[in-house]
Amino acid sequence: MVLDIDEVNLKHGVLGLVIALVEVIRDTLRLQAVRRMESGRLSEEEIERLGEALMEFDRAIEEIKVEQGITETVQSVRDGLDDLVTEVIEKMVNPERWVEEA
Amino acid sequence: MVREGRSETEKLRGVIADLVREEAEALVHEASEAITEIVRSNLLPAVRSAIREEIAKQLEEAVYLSQTARAQDEGGAAAEAPDAEEASGNEERGLYVYGIADANVETELGQIGIEGKSVYTVSYGDLSAIVHDCPLEPYESDDEEVITRWVATHQYVIDVAEEKFGTIIPFGFDRIIKPKAQASAKDVFRSWLAEEYDTLVQKMEKIRGKKEYGVQIFYSPSVLSQKIADESEEIRGIKEMMGTKGPGAAYMYTQKLETALKREMESRMSAHFKDFYERIKNHVEEIKIEKTKRSDEKDRRMIMNLSCLVAPNAYQALGAELEAIGGESGFFVRFTGPWPAYSFV
């Protein structure tokens, strides 16, 4: 099997993968942050700072994507991950399909 | 003061990171058996078959190259790629099967097959198979257009046969019967027909006179989230809160808003799904729920993808029902067909 590797597509691929993962982590952080806010244990000021930190995080990710021209790569990695997760969940929900495919 | 703020944020980050890690670890731990099972049952066979395919492809290429080289050495003009199988001295001993017709006929349909092959029927009992003679290699090409053309021809042959003989149990593209030891492909195929005869007759009864239609229903996320935003107390409440906050807090509330919207959207969609399913079910013989696909169009998402087996007298009512669904704000329906009953045989 010949792998087609050059510097550009290697960079796109790896960087796209990394940023996609960072985005996934960002999404989890966001969820956690909202959950904390809803728990009522954060002061107004803390909420404000948490929001600002996350906002900065978003901005940084966007900048990197634009700078490196990897917006599409990241999206396609995320779509791929989504499909994978959907499939795995579907399999967990429908164990009959394991048998079908075996 | 600034320093303090910073370390506070860092502390928060640390806490959040720990929480995420813990949760993820717990999840992975809980599901580890299932995950192992899934990886083993899915990934490994896929990887294995990918490797096998690649090896086969490389081998084939090597063989093809050496054959072309030989052909050129002998001064004979090398055949074009699709005819490579023929050039290799492989006679047309295979049988390409388009489908099975609901009639006993032995006849010729002319040179309408894939690559202009002569299509004819092989009868058995009350059924006949629609076939052409072919080389033993499957139809394969790297050129998508070529494949599209082959598949379209496959479909066309089934249409012609349907016109002539009535209901057809369609076969998928590229089903080729191979000869076995002394038996010719036709003999192999006849004995297969004999074995499967009862099942085939049953299937034929199920689909006789009926057609398959594809029903895909889409929604527009923007239209529906607007609708939810207008209707939901919770969301209106969050929106009002946002106006009075600083940018950081507003960001947090936007996230909260999106989560609330998403949750509401999901629960509405599953209600719509049930509703549409019930309404469609009334007009069809059988429904298969297919995987939803990502839509290429902007602001369109597929909520359901169905294959329906429809009796001729129910077609009008189904059409009307679908029109009603498509008329609901934010929903679109794509209705395709009629097709041979691919999904039900």
Chai-1 contact restraints between the chains, C-beta under 6 A:
chainA,res_idxA,chainB,res_idxB,connection_type,confidence,min_distance_angstrom,max_distance_angstrom,comment,restraint_id
A,M1,B,E54,contact,1.0,0.0,6.0,A-B,restraint_1
A,T28,B,V20,contact,1.0,0.0,6.0,A-B,restraint_2
A,L29,B,I16,contact,1.0,0.0,6.0,A-B,restraint_3
A,R30,B,Q255,contact,1.0,0.0,6.0,A-B,restraint_4
A,Q32,B,I16,contact,1.0,0.0,6.0,A-B,restraint_5
A,Q32,B,L19,contact,1.0,0.0,6.0,A-B,restraint_6
A,V34,B,Q255,contact,1.0,0.0,6.0,A-B,restraint_7
A,V34,B,K256,contact,1.0,0.0,6.0,A-B,restraint_8
A,M37,B,M252,contact,1.0,0.0,6.0,A-B,restraint_9
A,I47,B,A249,contact,1.0,0.0,6.0,A-B,restraint_10
A,I47,B,M252,contact,1.0,0.0,6.0,A-B,restraint_11
A,E48,B,G246,contact,1.0,0.0,6.0,A-B,restraint_12
A,E48,B,G248,contact,1.0,0.0,6.0,A-B,restraint_13
A,E48,B,A249,contact,1.0,0.0,6.0,A-B,restraint_14
A,R49,B,T9,contact,1.0,0.0,6.0,A-B,restraint_15
A,G51,B,G248,contact,1.0,0.0,6.0,A-B,restraint_16
A,G51,B,A249,contact,1.0,0.0,6.0,A-B,restraint_17
A,G51,B,Y251,contact,1.0,0.0,6.0,A-B,restraint_18
A,G51,B,M252,contact,1.0,0.0,6.0,A-B,restraint_19
A,E52,B,G248,contact,1.0,0.0,6.0,A-B,restraint_20
A,A53,B,T9,contact,1.0,0.0,6.0,A-B,restraint_21
A,M55,B,Y251,contact,1.0,0.0,6.0,A-B,restraint_22
A,V88,B,I38,contact,1.0,0.0,6.0,A-B,restraint_23
A,K91,B,I38,contact,1.0,0.0,6.0,A-B,restraint_24
A,W98,B,S41,contact,1.0,0.0,6.0,A-B,restraint_25
